[in-house]
Amino acid sequence: TPTTDFSMIGLIFDNPNLVKARDLGNHIENNLFAGSVDVLTLSTWNPVAQTFTSYLYGTGTPGFDVFSKQAYRVEIDITGLTSGSVIWAQVGKVPEVTPGTYTLNQTATTDFNWILQPLDMVAITNTTQLAEAIEASASGEVDVITIARWNPIAQSLTSYIRPGSSTTRFGYPYRVEVQVEDGRFVIWPED
């Protein structure tokens, strides 16, 4: 965009070559459907601090560890354009379906967590169903307050508060705001 250039991505496949943030940046720059980009920063969500931890790509350091089934914020510069988009292609093995993929934290301030809609939950088609699935299969009692998704054109989050709902897609990143009823966190999905 003419202002900031952040996108939220989901690392949906297992790829043994993607171990560190630098590897993910290299993969993004080298696996575009069309066009070219310079990766500027990669960020991972720190749910305890309720902020992103960023890695300045191109510093030569490896950066933070990356994992499949996780959401990452990527800042790019599309070569030769002030606005537009490119498509990044992922390939790899579908990760094993396992319980306990996400820890949903409640803190003394905000209670935001980034998740990917699991690939095996194809029956979930909207934010209301996603919220209900989280509440039904977490390790403890939790209320989902909002679910938001990143709007890359507006460079902001669009939040959905129940009973309002929006279409979801499996493998896509969503920011989930929760209230944990007993304790500071729950594990989802539990089984």
C-alpha positions in Angstrom: 0.0 0.0 0.0 1.1 3.6 -0.1 1.6 3.5 3.7 2.6 0.3 5.6 3.0 -3.0 3.8 2.0 -5.7 6.3 0.4 -9.1 5.6 -0.6 -11.9 7.9 0.4 -15.3 6.6 -0.2 -18.8 7.9 2.6 -21.3 7.6 0.3 -24.2 6.8 2.7 -26.9 5.6 5.6 -28.7 7.2 8.8 -27.7 5.4 12.1 -29.0 6.9 13.9 -26.0 5.2 11.9 -23.4 7.2 13.5 -23.4 10.6 14.2 -19.7 11.3 12.7 -16.3 10.3 15.5 -15.8 7.8 14.5 -19.1 6.1 10.9 -17.9 5.9 11.9 -14.6 4.4 14.1 -16.4 1.8 11.2 -18.7 0.9 8.8 -15.8 0.4 11.2 -13.9 -1.8 12.0 -17.0 -3.9 8.5 -18.6 -4.2 6.2 -16.0 -5.7 3.7 -16.8 -8.4 4.5 -13.5 -10.2 6.4 -10.4 -9.4 9.2 -9.8 -6.9 9.4 -8.5 -3.4 11.9 -7.5 -0.8 11.1 -8.8 2.7 11.7 -6.1 5.2 10.5 -7.6 8.5 9.0 -10.8 9.9 7.1 -10.9 13.2 5.7 -13.5 15.5 3.0 -12.8 18.1 4.0 -12.9 21.7 0.7 -13.6 23.6 2.2 -13.1 27.0 3.5 -9.6 26.2 0.6 -9.0 23.8 2.9 -7.6 21.1 4.7 -8.7 18.0 8.4 -9.7 18.2 10.0 -8.6 15.0 13.0 -9.7 13.0 14.7 -7.3 10.6 15.3 -9.4 7.5 18.6 -9.0 5.8 20.7 -8.6 9.0 22.4 -11.9 8.4 21.2 -13.4 11.8 18.8 -16.3 11.7 16.0 -14.7 13.8 13.3 -16.5 15.7 12.2 -20.1 15.2 9.3 -20.7 12.9 6.7 -23.5 13.1 4.0 -24.9 10.9 0.4 -24.1 11.9 1.5 -20.6 13.1 0.6 -17.1 11.9 3.3 -14.6 11.0 3.3 -10.9 10.1 5.4 -10.1 7.0 6.3 -6.6 5.9 7.4 -6.5 2.2 8.2 -4.0 -0.5 7.0 -5.0 -4.0 9.8 -4.2 -6.3 9.0 -1.3 -8.6 5.4 -0.7 -7.2 4.0 1.7 -4.7 0.9 -0.5 -4.3 -0.4 -3.9 -5.5 -0.1 -7.5 -4.5 1.9 -10.7 -5.2 1.0 -14.3 -4.4 3.4 -16.4 -2.3 3.2 -20.1 -2.9 3.8 -22.7 -0.2 4.5 -26.4 -0.7 5.2 -29.1 1.7 3.7 -31.9 3.7 0.4 -31.4 5.5 1.2 -31.3 9.2 0.0 -34.1 11.5 -3.4 -33.3 13.0 -2.6 -33.0 16.7 -4.5 -31.7 19.8 -3.1 -28.8 21.7 -1.9 -26.8 18.8 -2.6 -23.4 20.4 -2.3 -21.9 23.8 -4.9 -19.2 24.2 -3.7 -16.7 26.8 -5.5 -14.2 29.0 -3.3 -11.4 30.4 -3.8 -8.5 32.8 -4.3 -6.2 29.7 -5.6 -7.5 26.4 -6.3 -11.2 25.6 -5.3 -11.6 21.9 -4.0 -14.8 20.3 -3.2 -15.6 16.7 -4.3 -19.0 15.3 -4.8 -20.7 12.0 -8.1 -22.3 11.3 -7.0 -26.0 11.4 -6.9 -27.7 8.1 -9.1 -30.6 9.4 -11.9 -28.3 10.5 -13.3 -27.9 7.0 -16.9 -27.8 8.3 -16.2 -24.4 9.9 -17.2 -21.7 7.4 -17.6 -18.6 9.5 -16.4 -16.8 12.6 -19.4 -17.8 14.7 -18.7 -21.5 14.1 -15.0 -20.9 14.7 -15.7 -19.3 18.1 -18.1 -22.1 19.0 -15.5 -24.7 18.1 -12.9 -23.0 20.3 -15.3 -22.8 23.2 -16.4 -26.5 22.8 -13.0 -28.1 22.5 -10.6 -26.1 24.6 -9.0 -27.6 27.7 -11.0 -25.4 30.0 -13.9 -22.9 30.0 -13.2 -20.0 27.6 -15.4 -17.4 26.0 -14.4 -16.0 22.6 -15.0 -12.3 22.7 -13.9 -11.4 19.1 -12.4 -12.9 16.1 -10.5 -10.6 13.7 -8.7 -11.0 10.4 -6.1 -8.8 8.8 -7.3 -6.6 6.0 -4.1 -6.0 3.9 -5.6 -3.3 1.7 -6.7 -1.2 4.7 -3.7 -2.2 6.8 -5.9 -2.9 9.8 -7.9 -5.6 11.5 -11.5 -6.2 10.9 -13.2 -7.6 14.0 -16.3 -9.7 14.3 -18.2 -9.7 17.6 -20.9 -12.4 17.9 -23.6 -12.6 16.8 -22.0 -10.9 13.8 -20.2 -13.3 11.5 -17.9 -13.4 8.5 -16.7 -16.2 6.2 -13.6 -18.1 7.3 -11.2 -20.3 5.4 -9.1 -23.2 6.8 -5.4 -22.4 7.0 -6.0 -18.7 7.3 -4.7 -16.6 10.3 -7.2 -15.1 12.7 -6.7 -13.1 15.9 -8.9 -14.5 18.7 -9.7 -12.5 21.8 -10.6 -14.7 24.7 -11.7 -14.6 28.3 -10.4 -17.7 30.2 -12.8 -18.5 33.1 -10.3 -20.3 35.3 -6.6 -19.6 35.1 -4.5 -17.7 32.6 -4.7 -20.0 29.5 -6.4 -22.9 27.8 -5.1 -25.3 25.2 -7.1 -25.7 21.9 -8.1 -28.0 20.4 -8.0 -30.3 23.4 -8.9 -33.5 21.5 
